[in-house]
Amino acid sequence: METLFLALVSHVEILIVAGIVLFLFGASKIPKLMRSMGSGLGEFKKGLKESNEETMPGEDSDSEKKSPDSEKKSSDS
C-alpha cells in the first residue's frame, strides 16, 4: 500500500503540500505540532500494548505452572 501511495504522489506535490503547511502553521508551530503528534502516537501504542497484555496473558504466568514430569521428579527424590 505504501508503494501505491508513493506512485501516486510525486516529489513536487510533496513539496507543495509542505509549503502550504509551513505557510498555514508557521515555522515556530511546526515543531510543537510534530511533538504533540509524536506523544499522541506514543500514548496510542502504550494503550494498545496494555490492552493486548490484558487480553493475552504473558509467558510469565505459563512458566509458573509445573509440568507433570517435574512433579514426578520432585516426589521421587
MMTF fields as JSON, N, C-alpha, C and O atoms, coordinates in Angstrom:
{
  "mmtfVersion": "1.0.0",
  "mmtfProducer": "UNKNOWN",
  "numBonds": 307,
  "numAtoms": 308,
  "numGroups": 77,
  "numChains": 1,
  "numModels": 1,
  "chainsPerModel": [1],
  "groupsPerChain": [77],
  "chainIdList": ["A"],
  "bondAtomList": [4, 2, 8, 6, 12, 10, 16, 14, 20, 18, 24, 22, 28, 26, 32, 30, 36, 34, 40, 38, 44, 42, 48, 46, 52, 50, 56, 54, 60, 58, 64, 62, 68, 66, 72, 70, 76, 74, 80, 78, 84, 82, 88, 86, 92, 90, 96, 94, 100, 98, 104, 102, 108, 106, 112, 110, 116, 114, 120, 118, 124, 122, 128, 126, 132, 130, 136, 134, 140, 138, 144, 142, 148, 146, 152, 150, 156, 154, 160, 158, 164, 162, 168, 166, 172, 170, 176, 174, 180, 178, 184, 182, 188, 186, 192, 190, 196, 194, 200, 198, 204, 202, 208, 206, 212, 210, 216, 214, 220, 218, 224, 222, 228, 226, 232, 230, 236, 234, 240, 238, 244, 242, 248, 246, 252, 250, 256, 254, 260, 258, 264, 262, 268, 266, 272, 270, 276, 274, 280, 278, 284, 282, 288, 286, 292, 290, 296, 294, 300, 298, 304, 302],
  "bondOrderList": [1, 1, 1, 1, 1, 1, 1, 1, 1, 1, 1, 1, 1, 1, 1, 1, 1, 1, 1, 1, 1, 1, 1, 1, 1, 1, 1, 1, 1, 1, 1, 1, 1, 1, 1, 1, 1, 1, 1, 1, 1, 1, 1, 1, 1, 1, 1, 1, 1, 1, 1, 1, 1, 1, 1, 1, 1, 1, 1, 1, 1, 1, 1, 1, 1, 1, 1, 1, 1, 1, 1, 1, 1, 1, 1, 1],
  "groupList": [{"groupName": "MET", "atomNameList": ["N", "CA", "C", "O"], "elementList": ["N", "C", "C", "O"], "formalChargeList": [0, 0, 0, 0], "bondAtomList": [1, 0, 2, 1, 3, 2], "bondOrderList": [1, 1, 2], "singleLetterCode": "M", "chemCompType": "L-PEPTIDE LINKING"}, {"groupName": "GLU", "atomNameList": ["N", "CA", "C", "O"], "elementList": ["N", "C", "C", "O"], "formalChargeList": [0, 0, 0, 0], "bondAtomList": [1, 0, 2, 1, 3, 2], "bondOrderList": [1, 1, 2], "singleLetterCode": "E", "chemCompType": "L-PEPTIDE LINKING"}, {"groupName": "THR", "atomNameList": ["N", "CA", "C", "O"], "elementList": ["N", "C", "C", "O"], "formalChargeList": [0, 0, 0, 0], "bondAtomList": [1, 0, 2, 1, 3, 2], "bondOrderList": [1, 1, 2], "singleLetterCode": "T", "chemCompType": "L-PEPTIDE LINKING"}, {"groupName": "LEU", "atomNameList": ["N", "CA", "C", "O"], "elementList": ["N", "C", "C", "O"], "formalChargeList": [0, 0, 0, 0], "bondAtomList": [1, 0, 2, 1, 3, 2], "bondOrderList": [1, 1, 2], "singleLetterCode": "L", "chemCompType": "L-PEPTIDE LINKING"}, {"groupName": "PHE", "atomNameList": ["N", "CA", "C", "O"], "elementList": ["N", "C", "C", "O"], "formalChargeList": [0, 0, 0, 0], "bondAtomList": [1, 0, 2, 1, 3, 2], "bondOrderList": [1, 1, 2], "singleLetterCode": "F", "chemCompType": "L-PEPTIDE LINKING"}, {"groupName": "ALA", "atomNameList": ["N", "CA", "C", "O"], "elementList": ["N", "C", "C", "O"], "formalChargeList": [0, 0, 0, 0], "bondAtomList": [1, 0, 2, 1, 3, 2], "bondOrderList": [1, 1, 2], "singleLetterCode": "A", "chemCompType": "L-PEPTIDE LINKING"}, {"groupName": "VAL", "atomNameList": ["N", "CA", "C", "O"], "elementList": ["N", "C", "C", "O"], "formalChargeList": [0, 0, 0, 0], "bondAtomList": [1, 0, 2, 1, 3, 2], "bondOrderList": [1, 1, 2], "singleLetterCode": "V", "chemCompType": "L-PEPTIDE LINKING"}, {"groupName": "SER", "atomNameList": ["N", "CA", "C", "O"], "elementList": ["N", "C", "C", "O"], "formalChargeList": [0, 0, 0, 0], "bondAtomList": [1, 0, 2, 1, 3, 2], "bondOrderList": [1, 1, 2], "singleLetterCode": "S", "chemCompType": "L-PEPTIDE LINKING"}, {"groupName": "HIS", "atomNameList": ["N", "CA", "C", "O"], "elementList": ["N", "C", "C", "O"], "formalChargeList": [0, 0, 0, 0], "bondAtomList": [1, 0, 2, 1, 3, 2], "bondOrderList": [1, 1, 2], "singleLetterCode": "H", "chemCompType": "L-PEPTIDE LINKING"}, {"groupName": "ILE", "atomNameList": ["N", "CA", "C", "O"], "elementList": ["N", "C", "C", "O"], "formalChargeList": [0, 0, 0, 0], "bondAtomList": [1, 0, 2, 1, 3, 2], "bondOrderList": [1, 1, 2], "singleLetterCode": "I", "chemCompType": "L-PEPTIDE LINKING"}, {"groupName": "GLY", "atomNameList": ["N", "CA", "C", "O"], "elementList": ["N", "C", "C", "O"], "formalChargeList": [0, 0, 0, 0], "bondAtomList": [1, 0, 2, 1, 3, 2], "bondOrderList": [1, 1, 2], "singleLetterCode": "G", "chemCompType": "PEPTIDE LINKING"}, {"groupName": "LYS", "atomNameList": ["N", "CA", "C", "O"], "elementList": ["N", "C", "C", "O"], "formalChargeList": [0, 0, 0, 0], "bondAtomList": [1, 0, 2, 1, 3, 2], "bondOrderList": [1, 1, 2], "singleLetterCode": "K", "chemCompType": "L-PEPTIDE LINKING"}, {"groupName": "PRO", "atomNameList": ["N", "CA", "C", "O"], "elementList": ["N", "C", "C", "O"], "formalChargeList": [0, 0, 0, 0], "bondAtomList": [1, 0, 2, 1, 3, 2], "bondOrderList": [1, 1, 2], "singleLetterCode": "P", "chemCompType": "L-PEPTIDE LINKING"}, {"groupName": "ARG", "atomNameList": ["N", "CA", "C", "O"], "elementList": ["N", "C", "C", "O"], "formalChargeList": [0, 0, 0, 0], "bondAtomList": [1, 0, 2, 1, 3, 2], "bondOrderList": [1, 1, 2], "singleLetterCode": "R", "chemCompType": "L-PEPTIDE LINKING"}, {"groupName": "ASN", "atomNameList": ["N", "CA", "C", "O"], "elementList": ["N", "C", "C", "O"], "formalChargeList": [0, 0, 0, 0], "bondAtomList": [1, 0, 2, 1, 3, 2], "bondOrderList": [1, 1, 2], "singleLetterCode": "N", "chemCompType": "L-PEPTIDE LINKING"}, {"groupName": "ASP", "atomNameList": ["N", "CA", "C", "O"], "elementList": ["N", "C", "C", "O"], "formalChargeList": [0, 0, 0, 0], "bondAtomList": [1, 0, 2, 1, 3, 2], "bondOrderList": [1, 1, 2], "singleLetterCode": "D", "chemCompType": "L-PEPTIDE LINKING"}],
  "groupTypeList": [0, 1, 2, 3, 4, 3, 5, 3, 6, 7, 8, 6, 1, 9, 3, 9, 6, 5, 10, 9, 6, 3, 4, 3, 4, 10, 5, 7, 11, 9, 12, 11, 3, 0, 13, 7, 0, 10, 7, 10, 3, 10, 1, 4, 11, 11, 10, 3, 11, 1, 7, 14, 1, 1, 2, 0, 12, 10, 1, 15, 7, 15, 7, 1, 11, 11, 7, 12, 15, 7, 1, 11, 11, 7, 7, 15, 7],
  "groupIdList": [1, 2, 3, 4, 5, 6, 7, 8, 9, 10, 11, 12, 13, 14, 15, 16, 17, 18, 19, 20, 21, 22, 23, 24, 25, 26, 27, 28, 29, 30, 31, 32, 33, 34, 35, 36, 37, 38, 39, 40, 41, 42, 43, 44, 45, 46, 47, 48, 49, 50, 51, 52, 53, 54, 55, 56, 57, 58, 59, 60, 61, 62, 63, 64, 65, 66, 67, 68, 69, 70, 71, 72, 73, 74, 75, 76, 77],
  "secStructList": [7, 2, 2, 2, 2, 2, 2, 2, 1, 7, 2, 2, 2, 2, 2, 2, 2, 2, 2, 2, 2, 2, 2, 2, 2, 7, 6, 6, 2, 2, 2, 2, 2, 2, 2, 2, 2, 2, 2, 2, 2, 2, 2, 2, 2, 2, 2, 2, 2, 2, 2, 2, 2, 2, 2, 1, 7, 7, 2, 2, 2, 2, 2, 2, 1, 7, 7, 2, 2, 2, 2, 2, 2, 2, 2, 2, 7],
  "xCoordList": [0.825, 0.0, 0.874, 0.516, 2.012, 2.912, 3.459, 3.613, 3.749, 4.274, 3.217, 3.545, 1.956, 0.88, 0.796, 0.626, 0.916, 0.887, 2.044, 1.861, 3.237, 4.402, 4.314, 4.87, 3.628, 3.482, 2.516, 2.642, 1.56, 0.562, 1.008, 0.475, 1.963, 2.396, 3.832, 4.729, 4.028, 5.379, 6.099, 5.5, 7.378, 8.186, 7.69, 7.716, 7.25, 6.769, 5.512, 5.362, 4.622, 3.394, 3.685, 3.029, 4.657, 5.04, 5.604, 5.29, 6.428, 6.984, 5.896, 5.959, 4.924, 3.822, 3.016, 2.681, 2.705, 1.958, 2.778, 2.228, 4.082, 4.944, 4.974, 4.969, 5.005, 4.983, 3.675, 3.677, 2.57, 1.268, 1.182, 0.688, 1.664, 1.66, 2.534, 2.148, 3.684, 4.575, 3.908, 4.035, 3.208, 2.522, 1.384, 1.198, 0.619, -0.534, -0.138, -0.699, 0.816, 1.16, 2.326, 2.432, 3.175, 4.351, 5.477, 5.248, 6.692, 7.868, 7.977, 8.56, 7.444, 7.585, 6.617, 6.909, 5.473, 4.478, 4.637, 4.064, 5.384, 5.529, 6.241, 5.778, 7.338, 7.945, 7.004, 6.997, 6.216, 5.241, 4.178, 3.77, 3.742, 2.736, 3.267, 2.571, 4.488, 5.084, 5.34, 5.169, 5.749, 5.986, 4.688, 4.673, 3.599, 2.322, 1.795, 1.174, 2.039, 1.628, 2.435, 1.887, 3.723, 4.566, 4.172, 4.144, 3.865, 3.456, 2.092, 1.84, 1.219, -0.084, 0.059, -0.646, 0.959, 1.214, 1.82, 1.49, 2.71, 3.306, 2.26, 2.3, 1.332, 0.255, -0.661, -1.124, -0.912, -1.748, -1.092, -1.755, 0.211, 0.925, 0.975, 0.862, 1.145, 1.177, -0.173, -0.222, -1.253, -2.591, -2.868, -3.496, -2.409, -2.59, -1.835, -2.35, -0.614, 0.184, -0.465, -0.506, -0.973, -1.633, -2.894, -3.171, -3.662, -4.879, -4.554, -5.29, -3.458, -3.047, -2.579, -2.815, -1.912, -1.464, -2.64, -2.575, -3.709, -4.89, -5.626, -6.109, -5.718, -6.454, -5.634, -6.19, -4.314, -3.437, -2.386, -1.423, -2.555, -1.566, -0.191, -0.061, 0.829, 2.208, 2.697, 1.981, 3.919, 4.513, 4.91, 5.165, 4.969, 5.36, 4.398, 4.826, 3.105, 2.132, 2.231, 1.948, 2.626, 2.776, 3.994, 3.976, 5.048, 6.267, 6.087, 6.847, 5.097, 4.861, 4.176, 4.286, 3.482, 2.816, 3.862, 4.812, 3.678, 4.627, 4.128, 2.929, 5.048, 4.7, 4.586, 5.172, 3.863, 3.735, 5.088, 5.278, 6.03, 7.345, 8.112, 8.785, 8.021, 8.732, 8.145, 8.87, 6.834, 6.197, 6.628, 6.807, 6.802, 7.246, 8.656, 8.945, 9.53, 10.939, 11.048, 11.859, 10.22, 10.31, 9.751, 10.216, 8.772, 8.199, 9.112, 9.101, 9.903, 10.827, 12.027, 12.614, 12.406, 13.605, 13.452, 14.391],
  "yCoordList": [-1.179, 0.0, 1.248, 2.253, 1.196, 2.34, 2.633, 3.795, 1.588, 1.801, 2.429, 3.212, 2.097, 2.703, 4.199, 5.016, 4.546, 5.963, 6.723, 7.825, 6.138, 6.799, 6.908, 7.834, 5.979, 6.031, 7.142, 7.702, 7.456, 8.461, 9.885, 10.845, 10.035, 11.356, 11.585, 10.795, 12.687, 12.988, 13.892, 14.369, 14.121, 14.963, 16.406, 17.079, 16.866, 18.248, 18.436, 19.455, 17.467, 17.566, 17.549, 18.255, 16.754, 16.71, 18.065, 18.548, 18.679, 19.994, 21.063, 21.959, 20.981, 21.944, 21.814, 22.821, 20.593, 20.375, 20.853, 21.474, 20.572, 21.026, 22.549, 23.12, 23.21, 24.67, 25.237, 26.236, 24.609, 25.065, 24.899, 25.785, 23.76, 23.524, 24.564, 25.095, 24.857, 25.868, 27.238, 27.995, 27.55, 28.839, 28.942, 29.987, 27.855, 27.893, 27.915, 28.686, 27.084, 26.951, 27.832, 28.166, 28.207, 28.993, 28.095, 26.979, 28.594, 27.783, 27.496, 26.48, 28.346, 28.138, 27.096, 26.465, 26.902, 25.969, 24.552, 23.626, 24.351, 23.016, 22.068, 20.937, 22.446, 21.511, 21.137, 19.989, 22.093, 21.803, 20.828, 19.913, 21.032, 20.16, 18.742, 17.78, 18.606, 17.282, 16.602, 15.389, 17.38, 16.829, 16.293, 15.205, 17.044, 16.589, 15.377, 14.494, 15.331, 14.153, 12.937, 11.839, 13.11, 12.008, 11.486, 10.276, 12.399, 11.948, 11.271, 10.316, 11.757, 11.107, 9.711, 8.791, 9.55, 8.233, 7.299, 6.114, 7.84, 7.04, 6.572, 5.425, 7.443, 7.079, 6.024, 5.109, 6.162, 5.186, 3.812, 2.815, 3.747, 2.473, 1.877, 0.662, 2.726, 2.258, 1.648, 0.579, 2.315, 1.795, 0.511, -0.399, 0.428, -0.782, -1.949, -3.066, -1.693, -2.733, -3.202, -4.401, -2.263, -2.626, -3.434, -4.384, -3.083, -3.837, -5.237, -6.182, -5.378, -6.712, -7.567, -8.775, -6.96, -7.711, -8.165, -9.224, -7.388, -7.77, -8.923, -9.826, -8.903, -9.951, -11.217, -12.315, -11.081, -12.227, -12.21, -11.446, -13.044, -13.028, -13.424, -14.195, -12.882, -13.117, -14.508, -15.315, -14.773, -16.086, -16.299, -17.436, -15.257, -15.387, -16.279, -17.074, -16.157, -16.978, -18.442, -19.336, -18.7, -20.074, -20.743, -21.952, -19.988, -20.575, -20.988, -21.818, -20.426, -20.789, -22.144, -22.799, -22.572, -23.867, -24.967, -24.868, -26.003, -27.118, -28.178, -28.443, -28.769, -29.858, -31.144, -31.224, -32.142, -33.408, -34.085, -34.749, -33.933, -34.548, -33.953, -34.685, -32.665, -32.031, -32.432, -32.502, -32.697, -33.136, -34.546, -34.861, -35.421, -36.792, -36.806, -37.533, -36.003, -35.956, -35.473, -35.985, -34.477, -33.942, -34.933, -34.946, -35.761, -36.737, -37.964, -38.626, -38.286, -39.426, -39.149, -40.089, -37.91, -37.563, -37.729, -37.47],
  "zCoordList": [0.0, 0.0, 0.0, -0.614, 0.679, 0.702, -0.69, -1.067, -1.45, -2.795, -3.685, -4.577, -3.457, -4.232, -3.927, -4.831, -2.656, -2.269, -2.894, -3.411, -2.849, -3.416, -4.934, -5.526, -5.557, -7.006, -7.423, -8.512, -6.561, -6.908, -6.562, -7.119, -5.663, -5.215, -5.669, -5.376, -6.394, -6.865, -5.869, -4.906, -6.108, -5.233, -5.237, -4.207, -6.368, -6.479, -5.63, -4.956, -5.664, -4.884, -3.386, -2.62, -2.965, -1.553, -1.127, -0.039, -1.965, -1.654, -1.593, -0.752, -2.455, -2.438, -1.148, -0.524, -0.747, 0.494, 1.694, 2.603, 1.708, 2.8, 2.86, 3.951, 1.719, 1.676, 2.213, 2.932, 1.869, 2.357, 3.874, 4.572, 4.381, 5.827, 6.523, 7.564, 5.973, 6.544, 6.546, 7.508, 5.48, 5.384, 6.395, 7.019, 6.558, 7.454, 8.928, 9.708, 9.313, 10.728, 11.152, 12.332, 10.262, 10.624, 11.096, 11.563, 10.97, 11.295, 12.783, 13.161, 13.632, 15.075, 15.623, 16.639, 14.975, 15.5, 14.972, 15.546, 13.914, 13.342, 14.3, 14.443, 14.971, 15.931, 17.077, 17.523, 17.552, 18.608, 18.104, 18.819, 16.88, 16.292, 16.135, 16.46, 15.643, 15.47, 16.816, 16.943, 17.818, 19.157, 19.746, 20.323, 19.606, 20.149, 19.386, 19.977, 18.077, 17.307, 17.732, 17.821, 17.997, 18.439, 19.803, 20.027, 20.722, 22.052, 21.996, 22.731, 21.134, 20.96, 20.387, 20.8, 19.447, 18.875, 19.915, 19.963, 20.747, 21.817, 22.822, 23.267, 23.181, 24.102, 23.475, 24.156, 22.182, 21.486, 21.507, 21.793, 21.204, 21.211, 22.613, 22.776, 23.628, 25.015, 25.393, 26.002, 25.039, 25.311, 24.567, 25.107, 23.336, 22.545, 23.163, 23.221, 23.624, 24.257, 25.558, 25.833, 26.359, 27.609, 27.354, 28.088, 26.337, 26.05, 25.547, 25.83, 24.802, 24.352, 25.514, 25.522, 26.508, 27.672, 28.518, 29.141, 28.555, 29.321, 28.656, 29.34, 27.337, 26.641, 26.466, 26.444, 26.34, 26.157, 27.265, 27.186, 28.302, 29.384, 28.871, 27.92, 29.516, 29.09, 29.422, 30.015, 29.032, 29.245, 30.699, 31.095, 31.496, 32.897, 33.666, 34.503, 33.392, 34.101, 33.669, 34.466, 32.423, 31.949, 32.568, 32.798, 32.843, 33.387, 34.837, 35.336, 35.528, 36.915, 37.028, 38.065, 36.003, 36.02, 35.922, 35.146, 36.708, 36.685, 35.719, 35.627, 35.015, 34.125, 34.941, 36.021, 34.47, 35.209, 35.427, 36.447, 34.494, 34.635, 35.824, 36.55, 36.023, 37.126, 38.469, 39.462, 38.517, 39.77, 40.111, 41.287, 39.102, 39.341, 39.906, 40.856, 39.32, 39.758, 41.206, 41.977, 41.572, 42.922, 43.942, 45.082, 43.577, 44.51, 44.628, 45.665, 43.593, 43.625, 44.511, 45.047, 44.683, 45.441, 46.91, 47.662]
}
